[in-house]
Amino acid sequence: MSMLDRFRKLLRPNETGRDAASAETELIYVLLPEAIDPDTRFERYEAPLDAELQLTGIGFVSGGGALMSAPKPDGSCDILYCGVDVDTTNVDCARTLLREHLPNLGCKPGTKLEFTIGDRDLEDRFDGQHWQLAQPRTQYEDGE
């Protein structure tokens, strides 16, 4: 087992660490408009965000993924964007924490925090300098 795999195992939910089964959580999806591989995403974003969320006791990173392009003629695909799933017991506090840390981790303009309040699908959007808060959710478009 590689060092990275051991570190990932430590960050997975478990009965003593996150006790996800006993706490009601809500999802914040961190959309990252970057074509980075899973290991880079984990090292750059997932691990440090998970550490901060757990340190404050308001949540944890529960996963991540990427949207792939349609196959090219050679059968390969490109990463269009990637994302990180954050489970939190306090959406407002987690949004604040994420908005503080993501720019320091190198997030790009176009980064979004997607969340739901009541029946409203909202997002915080990063323009490279500032966050626009609680905007109606938009769809990601290739090249956005």
Buried (B, 14 or more C-beta within 10 A) or exposed (E): EEEEEEEBEEBBEEEEEBEBEEEEBBBBBBBBBBBBEEEEBBEBBBBBBBBBBBEBEBBBBBEBEBBBEEEEEEEEEEBBBBBBBBBBBBBEBBBBBBBEBBBEBEBEEBBBBBBBEEEEEBBBBBEEEEBEEBEEBEEBEEEE
